[in-house]
Amino acid sequence: MLTNYLKIAWRNLLRNKIFSAINIVGLAVGLATCLLIVLFVLHELSYDRYHTHADRIYRMTTHGRIGGTDINAAGAGAPAASALVRDYTGVEAATRLNTDGSFIVKHGTDSFKEEHVAFVDSNFFTILSIPLATNYSGINPKTMLTEPNTVVLTQTTARKYFGDQNPVGQTLTMGDKGAFRVTGVCEDVPSNTHFHYDFFCSMRSIKQSGKWLNDAMHTYLLLREGYSVDQLRAKSTEMVARYIGPELPQFLGISLAEFLRKGDQLRFQFQPITDIHLHSDYEDELEPNSNVQYIYIFVAIAGFILLLACINFMNLSTAGSAGRAKEVGVRKVMGSERGQLMGQFLAESVLLTFLALLLALVLVAVLLPGFNQLAGKQFGIGAIVSGWMLPGIGLACLLIGLLAGSYPAFVLSAFRPVSVLKGRAVNIGARSGWLRNTLVTVQFVVSITMIVSTILVSRQLNYIQNKKVGFDKEQVLILNDTYTLASKLDAFKAEIAKLSPVVRVTSAGYMPAGSSNSGNNAFQPDNGSVQPETYRNRHYFVDEDYLPTLGIGLAQGRNFSKAFPSDSSAILINEAAARQFGWKNPIGQRLKTAGDGSGEIQRLYTIVGVVRDFHFESMRQRVAPLVLFRGQDNYQMALRVKTDDMPALLKTIEQRWKAQTDMPFTYSFLSERFSLMYASEQRVGQLFGIFAGLAVLIACLGLFGLAAFTTRQRTKEIGVRKVLGASVASIITLLSKDFLKLVLIAIVIASPIAWYAMNRWLQDFAYKIDIEWWVFALAGFLAVGIALLTVSFQSIKAALMNPVRSLRSE
């Protein structure tokens, strides 16, 4: 019987080619979209779950508030790992990871800039499950990182430097840290990890002060089985008193009790390693993390688009029911039971669903490269057809087919033979019009919500890109790794400054976007107070050319100058820092830095200028207080240029560079670095636009089905109206106004939903657009226009129909 069902189903699909094609395409687009989103979501949720003891690994983080500034740091003091293993029995083991910028790595005559270099403890690979390579001899996991200047490479990096040779025992020169001996090779770090490094160097290769308030490192704890992390969290206050309390007099000159009495605070948290990627946005994260809100958004989008596709199937199947009314009547007269008819129609639904699945898999294969580029992933088609995915997809399609075909099956099988053969069967379907109208309304609620979201996301990104950021990011060329020039730097800088397209040159560790040298320090106003307030602020070292090169203005005072030898003890602050310290006229005021743990206050500085606030961090945060020291940080060099022939200028600079060093010449543009800060938001905006377009497309298919159904229901009515003198325009208006009502209802429902959702998203930005009424009006206008265009074909076709044909059966 099943074979007979499928055979008849196939014949019916071929007989109604247009409806079948629309159904299959609509469902295939919905399924393909869902498959892509499922791949993305599952990958995001899988981060760091591959570790053997993932459920017992936690990252120790530091939180608090000093001088009105919140602290949310991804690390903990360098001694934390050993101290917690020693003092708390629930901590079975601990390991640390630290970064120290990029390195120029040399092997023989080859030199490469490597940015993914980490320093780790010797037990790092024991706690975190990054497997060691088995195809190289001489690797001893227990001792490979116990000595200074040893390094473990990933397999890709080992092949990059040593080809097919065994790298174990070979040496690499790591910048100014000298030669490192390769003692191990590990597999490449999995993509679903919150860090990605190519070099894992021994922690003993870098100096550590041993102070909790000096060296912050990413610290991972392995808890004992059965020990709850809540027990460890409950000891945070005790830890601060035990470890931080004794150091506060050395750094801030006050006791822990005085520190707390002033309203300042510190505490430790312990974050599951599996939560880092989606639930963490702290200072000094190893990589930019994602946001769990985006997971919720994409899951909702997948569900909505699949729902729209199922709604389409119901509407189109019901719209085609009038053409099969007599078939149902004849079958019932010949003895077919209602259950057999339902089985027939469900078989058609399931067959159509699996045809849509095949087309969806083809669409996924075609779209996957573009989706990978957009989402920043590396999915292959094998991820769809391997493991439980393919059986799961098949089961889901079976359920979708049964669910989507259930309503048409019940409606069609309920037709009465007598009514059917008299031509009145379609009226049964007409009595269920409220359901079809509801479904189409739901489709347009989703579509309008996504149109509004797309417009607002686009406007927010445009606002960020074009907002005055306090500096001129255009035509600024950044030369990377200029510290490698060492003693030749000044000569190179002077030579570059002579080039006619170069307007200004500055050497600085910090740039307002991209990789930079930066730090935090504690400052105290020198106001004669016995216990002055302590503030924790960002600080950078810049030269006298920094402000004019980047186009940063002064609000008060002056810039650094070589004409003032005393500027070695001078500082600049931004307007946010002036407000923080409570100074209306900061010029001449003095700040002292906190201690370094030796018990002495380091230095006293005089403020000579106040720079206007500029965005040196993402616009997700407000401009924070900033202190600028005078000094030449040689990490990178910025050139303000004015030229119409940038390639020629770059070639000239590269020639000058190669004349000074054999190190790689790399560069970037400040405007591009600034745009990359918002790459995740740009991806979200593009995805929103694509998904909104798909939602509108699927909604239009559903509206087309409802229009087809309605015009069939009202064929004779239209014929009568034309005979009585109704014009084509009046009939088009008559048929279109019902759909317009549905869209208007959808606009009313969708507007508050879209406002709420986008208001929540915009909360992540300190600087954001206002949600204005015209956005909803524009989305509604687009929805109305799209709806009218969709139904116009059916309306015009019905209005132009010869009334003789529609009334012939009367």
C-alpha positions in Angstrom: 0.0 0.0 0.0 2.9 2.4 0.8 4.2 1.8 -2.7 0.8 2.7 -4.1 0.7 5.9 -1.9 4.1 7.0 -3.2 3.3 6.3 -6.8 0.1 8.3 -6.7 1.9 11.1 -4.7 4.5 11.3 -7.4 1.9 11.5 -10.2 0.1 14.3 -8.3 3.3 16.2 -7.8 4.0 16.1 -11.5 0.5 17.1 -12.4 0.8 20.2 -10.2 4.3 21.3 -11.2 4.1 24.9 -10.2 2.6 24.3 -6.7 5.0 21.4 -6.2 8.0 23.4 -7.3 7.1 26.3 -5.0 6.6 23.9 -2.1 9.9 22.1 -2.6 11.9 25.3 -3.1 10.3 27.0 -0.1 10.9 24.0 2.1 14.4 23.4 0.8 15.4 27.0 1.5 14.1 26.7 5.0 15.9 23.4 5.6 19.2 24.6 4.1 19.1 27.7 6.3 18.4 25.6 9.4 21.2 23.2 8.5 23.7 26.0 8.2 22.6 27.5 11.5 22.6 24.2 13.3 26.3 23.7 12.1 27.2 27.1 13.5 25.3 26.7 16.8 26.6 23.2 17.5 30.2 24.4 16.9 29.8 27.4 19.2 28.3 25.2 21.9 31.2 22.7 21.6 33.9 25.1 22.6 36.4 23.5 25.1 34.2 20.5 25.7 36.8 18.1 24.2 39.0 18.3 27.2 39.1 15.0 29.1 38.2 16.7 32.4 36.2 19.6 30.9 33.6 19.4 33.7 36.3 19.9 36.3 38.4 22.7 34.7 37.8 26.3 35.8 39.6 29.5 34.9 40.4 31.8 37.8 39.4 35.5 37.2 39.7 38.7 39.2 37.0 41.2 39.8 36.5 44.3 41.9 36.4 48.1 42.0 39.2 50.6 42.6 38.6 54.3 42.7 35.3 54.0 40.9 36.7 51.8 38.1 35.4 48.3 37.7 37.9 45.4 37.3 36.9 42.3 35.3 40.1 40.6 34.4 40.5 37.2 32.8 43.6 36.4 34.8 44.9 36.0 38.3 48.2 36.7 40.0 51.1 34.6 38.9 51.4 32.8 42.3 47.7 31.8 42.3 48.3 28.4 40.6 50.8 27.0 43.1 49.1 28.7 46.1 45.7 27.2 45.5 47.1 23.7 45.0 49.1 24.1 48.2 46.4 25.6 50.4 43.1 24.2 49.1 42.6 20.4 49.0 39.8 20.7 46.5 42.2 21.9 43.9 43.9 18.9 42.4 46.2 20.7 39.9 46.7 24.1 38.3 48.4 25.4 35.2 49.1 28.9 33.7 49.2 30.5 30.3 50.8 33.8 29.5 51.4 35.8 26.3 54.2 38.3 25.6 53.3 39.9 22.2 54.5 38.8 18.8 58.0 37.5 18.0 60.2 37.4 15.0 61.2 33.7 14.8 64.3 32.8 12.9 65.5 29.4 11.6 68.5 29.5 9.5 67.9 32.2 6.9 64.2 32.2 7.3 62.3 34.7 9.4 58.6 34.9 10.2 56.5 37.1 12.4 54.6 34.9 14.8 51.8 36.3 16.8 50.5 33.1 18.4 53.1 32.5 21.0 52.3 31.4 24.6 54.3 30.6 27.7 52.9 27.7 29.7 53.6 25.6 32.7 55.1 22.1 32.3 51.8 20.4 33.2 49.8 22.4 30.6 49.3 19.5 28.3 48.3 17.2 31.2 45.4 19.4 32.3 44.2 20.7 28.9 43.7 17.9 26.4 45.7 19.0 23.4 47.2 15.7 22.1 50.9 15.3 21.4 52.0 14.2 18.0 52.9 10.5 17.8 54.9 10.6 14.6 58.0 12.2 16.1 60.6 10.5 18.3 62.3 12.0 21.3 59.2 13.6 23.0 58.9 13.1 26.7 55.6 14.6 27.9 56.7 14.8 31.6 59.9 16.8 31.0 59.5 18.6 27.7 58.7 22.0 29.2 60.5 21.8 32.6 63.6 23.7 31.4 63.9 27.3 30.3 64.0 28.1 26.6 62.2 25.0 25.5 59.2 25.0 23.2 56.5 22.7 21.9 55.2 23.4 18.3 52.0 22.5 16.6 52.3 20.1 13.7 51.6 22.8 11.1 54.2 25.0 12.6 56.7 22.2 12.8 56.2 21.5 9.1 56.5 25.2 8.3 60.0 25.4 9.8 61.4 21.9 9.5 59.5 20.2 6.6 59.5 16.5 7.0 62.5 16.5 9.4 62.0 15.6 13.1 62.0 19.0 14.8 62.7 17.6 18.3 66.2 18.8 19.4 66.3 21.6 16.7 66.5 25.2 17.8 64.6 28.4 16.9 65.5 32.0 17.7 62.5 33.7 19.4 63.1 37.4 19.1 65.1 38.9 21.9 64.6 35.9 24.1 67.3 33.9 22.3 67.4 30.3 21.2 64.7 27.8 22.1 65.1 24.1 21.8 62.1 22.2 20.4 61.2 19.4 22.8 57.8 18.4 21.6 55.1 18.6 18.9 51.4 18.7 19.5 48.4 18.5 17.2 47.0 21.8 16.0 44.8 23.4 18.6 41.1 22.5 17.7 39.1 25.3 16.2 36.5 25.1 19.1 39.0 26.4 21.7 39.1 29.8 23.3 42.8 30.2 22.4 44.9 29.3 19.4 48.7 29.2 19.7 51.4 27.7 17.5 54.2 28.0 20.0 54.0 26.8 23.6 57.2 27.9 25.4 58.3 27.0 28.9 57.0 29.4 31.6 60.4 29.4 33.1 61.7 31.3 30.1 60.1 34.6 31.3 60.7 36.6 34.5 58.1 36.8 37.2 57.9 39.1 40.2 56.0 36.6 42.3 53.5 39.3 43.3 49.7 38.7 43.1 49.2 42.4 42.2 52.0 42.5 39.5 51.8 39.5 37.2 48.4 38.4 36.0 48.2 35.2 34.1 45.5 33.0 32.7 45.2 30.3 35.4 43.3 27.1 35.0 42.3 24.9 38.0 41.5 21.2 37.9 39.2 20.4 40.8 39.0 17.0 42.5 36.1 14.8 41.6 33.2 15.4 43.8 34.5 18.9 44.9 32.0 21.6 44.1 33.3 24.9 42.7 30.8 26.7 44.9 32.9 25.6 47.9 35.9 27.3 46.3 33.9 30.4 45.4 32.8 30.7 49.0 36.5 31.1 50.0 37.1 34.2 47.7 37.1 36.6 50.7 39.5 34.4 52.5 41.8 34.3 49.5 41.9 38.1 49.2 42.7 38.4 52.8 45.4 35.7 52.7 47.1 36.7 49.4 46.2 40.2 48.5 46.1 41.8 52.0 49.8 41.5 52.7 50.7 43.2 49.3 48.4 46.2 49.5 50.7 48.3 51.8 53.6 47.6 49.4 51.5 48.8 46.3 49.0 51.3 47.7 50.4 52.2 51.1 47.2 51.2 52.8 46.0 48.1 54.6 43.3 45.8 53.4 40.9 47.2 56.0 41.5 50.7 54.8 41.1 49.6 51.2 37.7 48.1 51.9 36.6 51.0 54.1 37.1 53.3 51.2 34.6 51.3 49.2 37.2 49.5 47.0 37.0 45.7 46.7 38.6 42.7 45.1 37.3 39.1 44.7 38.1 36.0 42.7 35.7 34.0 40.5 36.0 30.5 39.0 34.6 30.2 35.5 33.9 26.8 33.8 36.3 26.5 30.8 33.2 25.5 28.7 31.6 28.9 29.5 34.5 31.1 28.4 33.7 31.4 24.7 30.0 32.4 25.1 29.9 34.0 28.5 33.1 36.0 28.9 34.1 39.5 27.8 36.8 40.4 30.4 40.0 42.4 30.1 42.9 40.7 28.4 40.9 37.8 26.9 43.2 35.5 24.9 40.9 36.0 21.8 37.7 37.9 21.2 34.9 35.7 22.4 31.4 35.2 21.0 28.1 36.0 22.9 25.5 33.5 23.9 22.8 36.1 22.8 23.8 35.4 19.2 23.2 31.7 19.8 19.7 32.5 21.0 19.1 34.8 18.1 20.3 32.3 15.5 18.3 29.4 17.0 15.2 31.6 17.0 15.9 32.5 13.3 16.3 28.9 12.4 13.1 28.0 14.1 11.2 30.9 12.6 12.4 30.1 9.0 11.5 26.5 9.4 8.1 27.5 10.8 7.6 29.7 7.8 8.4 26.9 5.4 6.0 24.6 7.1 3.3 27.3 7.0 3.9 27.6 3.3 3.3 24.0 2.8 0.0 24.1 4.7 -1.2 27.1 2.8 -0.2 25.8 -0.7 -1.5 22.3 0.0 -4.8 23.8 1.1 -4.9 26.2 -1.8 -4.6 23.2 -4.1 -7.4 21.2 -2.4 -10.1 22.7 -4.6 -8.6 21.0 -7.6 -8.6 17.6 -5.9 -12.1 17.8 -4.3 -13.7 15.6 -6.9 -10.8 13.1 -6.6 -11.6 12.8 -2.9 -15.3 12.4 -3.6 -14.8 9.7 -6.1 -12.4 7.8 -3.8 -14.9 7.9 -1.0 -17.7 6.7 -3.3 -15.4 3.8 -4.4 -15.0 2.8 -0.8 -11.8 4.6 0.4 -11.7 5.1 4.2 -10.8 8.4 5.7 -7.6 6.9 7.2 -6.5 5.7 3.7 -7.0 9.2 2.3 -5.1 10.7 5.2 -2.3 8.2 4.6 -2.3 9.2 0.9 -1.9 12.9 1.6 0.6 12.4 4.4 2.7 10.2 2.0 2.6 13.1 -0.5 3.7 15.5 2.2 6.6 13.2 3.3 7.7 12.6 -0.3 7.8 16.4 -1.0 9.7 17.0 2.3 12.4 14.5 1.4 12.7 16.0 -2.1 13.1 19.3 -0.4 15.8 17.8 1.8 17.8 16.6 -1.2 17.6 20.0 -2.7 18.5 21.5 0.7 21.7 19.4 0.8 22.7 20.6 -2.6 22.1 24.2 -1.5 24.2 23.7 1.6 27.1 22.3 -0.5 26.9 25.3 -2.8 26.5 27.9 0.0 28.9 26.4 2.5 32.1 28.2 1.3 30.3 31.6 1.4 28.8 30.8 4.8 32.2 29.8 6.1 33.7 33.1 5.0 30.8 35.1 6.5 30.7 33.2 9.9 34.5 32.8 10.2 34.3 29.0 10.3 35.7 26.0 8.4 32.8 23.6 8.0 32.8 20.9 5.4 29.9 19.0 3.8 31.2 16.0 5.8 29.9 17.6 9.0 26.3 17.2 7.6 26.5 13.6 6.4 28.7 12.2 9.3 27.8 10.8 12.7 24.3 11.4 14.0 23.6 14.4 11.8 22.2 12.7 8.7 19.9 10.3 10.6 18.8 13.2 12.8 18.1 15.3 9.7 16.1 12.4 8.1 14.0 12.0 11.3 13.4 15.7 11.5 12.3 15.8 7.9 9.9 12.9 8.5 8.4 14.8 11.5 8.2 18.0 9.5 6.5 16.2 6.6 3.9 14.6 9.0 3.4 17.9 10.9 3.2 20.1 7.8 0.9 17.7 6.0 -1.4 16.9 8.9 -3.7 19.9 8.5 -4.2 19.4 4.7 -4.7 15.7 5.3 -7.4 16.3 7.8 -9.2 18.9 5.7 -9.1 17.0 2.4 -10.1 13.7 4.0 -13.1 15.3 5.7 -14.8 16.3 2.4 -18.3 14.7 2.0 -18.8 12.9 -1.3 -22.3 14.4 -1.9 -21.0 18.0 -1.4 -17.9 17.3 -3.4 -19.6 16.0 -6.5 -22.0 19.0 -6.4 -18.9 21.3 -6.5 -19.2 22.7 -2.9 -16.3 20.9 -1.3 -14.1 23.9 -1.3 -16.4 25.6 1.2 -15.2 23.3 3.9 -11.7 24.7 3.4 -13.1 28.2 3.3 -14.4 27.8 6.8 -10.8 27.3 8.0 -9.7 30.5 6.5 -8.9 32.0 9.9 -6.1 29.5 10.3 -4.5 30.3 7.0 -4.8 34.0 7.7 -3.3 33.5 11.1 -0.4 31.6 9.6 0.3 34.3 6.9 0.1 36.9 9.6 2.7 35.0 11.7 4.9 34.9 8.6 4.8 38.6 8.1 5.3 39.2 11.9 8.6 37.3 11.6 9.6 39.0 8.3 8.8 42.6 9.5 10.7 41.9 12.8 13.8 40.8 10.8 13.5 43.7 8.4 13.5 46.2 11.4 16.4 44.3 13.0 18.4 44.4 9.8 17.8 48.2 9.3 18.8 48.9 13.0 21.9 46.7 12.9 23.0 48.4 9.7 22.4 51.8 11.2 24.3 51.0 14.4 27.3 49.7 12.4 27.3 52.7 10.2 27.1 55.0 13.3 30.2 53.3 14.7 32.1 53.6 11.5 31.3 57.3 11.0 31.0 58.6 14.5 33.7 61.1 15.4 36.2 59.0 17.3 38.5 61.8 18.5 41.3 61.0 16.0 41.7 61.0 12.3 41.9 57.3 11.2 42.2 57.9 7.5 45.5 57.9 5.6 47.4 56.6 8.7 49.9 53.8 7.8 51.1 51.5 10.6 54.5 49.8 10.3 54.6 46.7 12.6 57.5 45.3 14.6 59.7 48.4 14.4 61.3 47.4 17.6 63.3 44.8 15.6 65.3 47.7 14.2 66.9 48.3 17.6 69.6 50.9 17.3 68.7 51.6 13.7 65.2 52.8 14.5 66.0 56.5 14.8 67.9 56.6 11.5 65.0 54.7 9.8 62.4 57.1 11.3 64.4 60.1 10.1 64.8 58.6 6.6 61.1 57.9 6.3 60.1 61.4 7.6 62.0 62.9 4.6 59.7 61.2 2.1 57.4 63.8 0.5 54.1 61.8 1.0 54.9 61.4 4.7 53.4 64.3 6.7 54.3 63.1 10.2 55.8 60.1 11.9 55.5 58.8 15.5 56.9 55.7 17.3 54.4 54.3 19.8 53.5 51.1 21.4 49.8 51.9 21.4 47.4 52.6 18.5 43.7 53.2 19.0 42.9 49.9 17.2 44.5 46.5 16.7 47.4 44.8 18.5 49.3 47.2 20.8 51.4 47.5 23.9 49.3 48.8 26.7 48.9 48.4 30.4 47.0 49.4 33.6 48.5 51.2 36.6 47.2 52.6 39.9 47.5 56.3 40.4 47.0 58.5 43.4 46.4 62.3 43.3 49.1 64.2 45.2 46.8 66.3 47.2 48.4 66.1 50.6 45.9 63.5 51.9 47.2 60.9 54.2 45.1 58.2 52.5 44.6 59.5 48.9 42.1 57.8 46.6 43.6 55.2 44.3 42.5 55.0 40.7 43.2 52.2 38.2 43.7 53.7 34.7 45.1 52.7 31.3 48.4 54.2 30.5 50.6 54.4 27.3 54.0 55.7 26.4 54.0 58.2 23.5 56.4 60.7 22.0 55.8 64.4 21.1 54.7 63.4 17.5 51.9 61.1 18.7 49.0 63.6 19.0 49.6 65.5 15.8 50.2 62.3 13.8 46.9 60.8 14.8 45.0 64.1 14.8 44.2 64.0 18.5 43.3 67.5 19.9 44.2 69.2 23.2 41.5 70.5 25.5 43.9 72.2 27.9 47.6 72.8 28.3 50.2 71.7 25.9 51.7 68.6 24.2 55.0 67.0 25.1 58.0 68.8 23.7 61.7 68.3 23.4 62.0 72.0 24.4 61.1 71.0 28.0 63.6 68.7 29.5 61.3 68.4 32.6 58.8 66.5 30.4 60.4 63.3 31.6 58.3 63.7 34.7 55.3 65.2 32.9 52.1 63.4 31.8 49.0 64.0 29.7 45.5 62.9 30.7 42.3 62.7 28.8 39.1 64.5 29.7 37.6 61.3 31.2 40.6 61.2 33.6 40.1 64.8 34.6 36.5 64.1 35.4 37.5 61.0 37.4 39.9 63.0 39.5 37.4 65.8 39.9 39.6 68.5 38.4 38.2 71.3 36.3 41.7 72.7 35.7 44.1 69.8 35.9 47.1 71.7 34.5 49.8 71.6 37.2 48.1 68.9 39.3 50.3 66.0 40.3 49.8 62.2 40.2 51.9 59.5 41.8 52.1 56.0 40.6 51.4 53.1 43.0 54.3 50.9 44.1 55.7 47.9 42.4 55.7 45.7 45.4 59.0 46.9 46.8 57.2 49.2 49.4 58.1 52.5 47.7 56.0 54.9 45.7 57.5 54.9 42.3 57.4 58.4 40.8 55.6 61.8 40.9 54.3 63.3 37.7 52.9 66.7 36.8 50.0 67.2 34.3 51.0 69.5 31.5 48.1 68.9 29.1 44.6 67.4 28.7 43.8 65.6 25.5 40.3 65.5 24.2 38.5 62.2 24.7 39.2 59.7 21.8 38.0 56.1 21.5 41.0 54.0 22.2 38.8 51.0 22.9 35.7 49.6 21.4 32.5 51.7 21.4 30.9 49.0 23.5 32.6 50.9 26.4 32.6 54.5 27.2 35.9 56.4 26.9 37.8 55.4 29.9 40.3 57.5 31.9 43.7 57.5 30.2 47.2 58.6 31.3 49.9 59.3 28.6 53.6 59.1 29.6 56.4 60.6 27.6 58.6 57.9 26.1 59.5 56.2 22.9 57.8 52.8 22.7 59.3 51.2 19.6 56.7 48.5 19.2 55.3 50.1 16.0 55.4 53.2 14.0 52.6 55.4 12.6 52.9 57.5 9.5 50.3 60.1 8.4 50.6 60.2 4.7 49.1 62.2 1.8 49.4 60.4 -1.5 47.3 59.1 -4.4 49.8 56.4 -5.1 49.9 54.2 -2.0 51.5 51.2 -3.7 54.5 53.3 -4.8 54.9 54.7 -1.3 54.7 51.2 0.3 57.3 49.9 -2.2 59.7 52.8 -1.3 59.3 52.3 2.5 59.8 48.5 2.1 63.1 49.2 0.2 64.2 51.5 3.1 63.2 48.8 5.6 65.1 46.0 3.8 68.2 48.2 3.7 68.2 48.2 7.5 67.1 44.7 8.4 66.3 41.2 7.1 63.2 41.0 9.2 59.8 40.7 7.4 58.1 44.0 6.4 54.5 44.1 7.5 52.1 47.0 7.7 48.4 47.8 8.2 46.1 50.8 7.9 44.5 52.4 11.0 41.1 52.6 9.3 41.2 48.9 8.5 42.2 48.0 12.1 39.4 50.1 13.4 36.9 48.3 11.2 38.2 44.9 12.3 37.2 45.8 15.9 33.6 45.3 14.9 34.0 42.3 12.6 31.6 40.2 14.7 28.9 42.9 14.5 29.4 43.2 10.8 29.0 39.4 10.4 25.8 39.6 12.5 24.5 42.5 10.3 25.2 40.6 7.1 23.6 37.4 8.4 20.6 39.4 9.6 20.2 40.8 6.1 20.5 37.4 4.4 18.1 35.7 6.8 15.6 38.6 6.6 15.7 38.3 2.8 15.0 34.5 3.1 12.2 35.1 5.6 10.6 37.6 3.2 11.0 35.2 0.3 9.4 32.3 2.1 6.6 34.6 3.4 5.9 35.7 -0.1 5.6 32.1 -1.2 3.0 31.6 1.5 1.2 34.7 0.5 1.2 33.5 -3.1 -0.5 30.3 -1.9 -3.1 32.1 0.0 -3.8 34.4 -2.9 -4.2 31.4 -5.2 -6.6 29.8 -2.8 -8.7 32.9 -2.3 -9.0 33.6 -6.0 -10.2 30.0 -6.6 -12.7 30.4 -3.8 -14.1 33.6 -5.2 -14.0 32.8 -9.0 -17.7 32.8 -9.4 -18.1 35.9 -7.2 -15.6 37.7 -9.5 -17.5 36.6 -12.6 -20.8 37.9 -11.2 -19.2 41.2 -10.3 -17.8 41.6 -13.8 -21.1 40.8 -15.4 -22.7 43.5 -13.2 -20.1 46.1 -14.4 -17.3 45.9 -11.9 -14.0 47.3 -13.3 -10.7 45.4 -13.2 -9.3 48.0 -10.8 -12.1 47.5 -8.3 -11.7 43.7 -8.4 -8.0 44.0 -7.8 -8.7 46.3 -4.9 -11.3 43.8 -3.5 -8.9 40.9 -3.6 -5.9 42.8 -2.3 -7.4 44.6 0.7 -7.9 41.3 2.6 -4.2 40.6 2.4 -3.3 44.2 3.2 -5.3 43.8 6.5 -3.1 40.8 7.4 0.1 42.8 6.8 -1.2 45.7 8.8 -2.0 43.4 11.7 1.5 41.9 11.4 3.1 45.4 11.5 1.2 46.2 14.8 2.3 42.9 16.4 5.9 42.9 15.0 6.8 46.5 16.0 6.9 46.1 19.8 8.7 42.7 19.4 11.3 44.2 17.2 11.7 47.3 19.4 12.3 45.1 22.5 14.7 42.7 20.8 16.9 45.5 19.2 16.8 47.6 22.4 18.3 44.6 24.2 21.0 44.2 21.5 21.9 47.9 21.6 22.5 47.7 25.4 25.9 46.1 24.6 27.1 49.5 23.2 27.9 52.5 25.3 27.4 54.7 22.2 24.4 53.7 20.2 21.7 55.0 17.9 18.1 55.9 18.9 15.4 53.6 17.7 13.2 56.0 15.7 9.6 55.5 14.5 10.5 55.9 10.8 12.4 52.5 10.9 9.1 50.7 11.7 7.2 52.8 9.1 9.8 51.9 6.5 9.7 48.2 7.4 5.9 48.3 7.2 6.0 50.1 3.9 8.4 47.5 2.5 6.2 44.7 3.8 3.0 46.2 2.3 4.8 46.8 -1.0 6.1 43.2 -1.1 2.7 41.8 -0.2 0.9 43.8 -2.9 3.5 42.7 -5.5 3.1 39.1 -4.5 -0.7 39.0 -4.7 -1.0 41.3 -7.7 -0.3 38.4 -10.1 -3.2 36.3 -8.8 -5.5 39.4 -8.5 -4.9 40.7 -12.0 -5.2 37.2 -13.4 -8.6 36.7 -11.6 -9.8 40.2 -12.6 -9.0 39.7 -16.3 -10.6 36.2 -16.4 -13.6 35.9 -18.9 -16.7 35.7 -16.7 -18.3 33.2 -19.1 -15.7 30.6 -18.0 -16.2 31.2 -14.3 -20.0 31.0 -14.6 -20.2 28.2 -17.1 -21.1 25.6 -14.5 -24.1 27.5 -13.2 
